[in-house]
Amino acid sequence: MTRATKTDAERAGRNVSDGAGMILLGLCALWALITAAAHDGRPEGVLLAVLAAAAGYATGRISGALLPVAAPCAGAAAGLVLAVTMPALLPGPPYAVPLGHTGATAALLALATGAACCAAWATPVPALKSALWLLAVLLVLSGAVVGSPVGCVASGAVLLCSLAAGSMPHRGVGIAGLALAAGGTAAGVWAVAAGALPGGVVEAVTERIGPYRVHMWRDALGLAGQAPLAGVGPGRYGQSGGVVPDVPAEAGPHSAPLQLLAEQGLVGVLLLAAVYGWVLHALWRAPRPTPVVLTTGAALTALAVLASLGNVLSFTTVTAGAGLLAGWGTARPWADEERTIQEDTVAEERTTI
């Protein structure tokens, strides 16, 4: 197989992967509408999240192809500004600690750190590379400044993963590890809700994250038992405000997988897992360098962990930011495309001669 043929095959494979992703997002929206119609639910939240993620992904692919360094750099700076200003715009009530509105701040910091690290790996300019690494460190420290220790931990984990990715020759191992981390967190949340862990472990987790959250998780499993396949309908979980007596209805559900399990059944959970798997597969096939790919995956996995423990996907800014980062991580810069074409042309001329 010639290099030109291989390049065409890779491009065709990426197009198929992109098409599969858009189909999955469309199925998420369609299933939300179907379950809402069947149970008189409110699908607006799911539809808005899907729209924000799709729009962010498209914008990230375009801007990442045109400006592979400047676009994620600007995104990291915007994420820092939003994370710093969000606590003032959305004050976290007592029930939101530690993963309510502060969870959204943590998610923004993790995504912004991932964007800064991706830009640092992508730029060939040493001075700019150092400045971007400094921005990533600043993002980690800003979690403590804005009162979000979870954000400090999440963004710090993304930074460490990005540094480790620089010495990882094969991205497949890293992608598999990220998938295990996200899946293990979701399984752990289910185990706590179902009481499948030893009592001491459940008590420790309950004390750390709050009894109201564990009650919500258990209530989600109860609702899922009533309609395991299609759920009780979008927007109906936590609607009565009776999940925990001392928590108002505005507290909302905390855990995307369990919320989908309660509202959209097993099909909704499988669709969510399929979207995450598609993102990892797209990163695995992406033409970007391995450190950029694994950094993107680490930031999105940090978001997946936070989504399993809180309500971060309820914030449009977070879902749009996730789509942007995924687009930047899978984009093929036009400069690389032109370089490949020129190299193929020179190779063909040499072969002809």
Salt bridges, closest charged atoms under 4 A:
ASP8 OD1 - ARG11 NH1 2.99
ASP18 OD1 - ARG61 NH1 2.91
GLU44 OE1 - ARG42 NE 3.19
ASP336 OD1 - ARG339 NH1 2.79
GLU337 OE2 - ARG11 NH2 2.40
GLU337 OE1 - ARG332 NE 2.49
GLU343 OE1 - ARG3 NH2 2.59
ASP344 OD1 - ARG3 NE 3.58
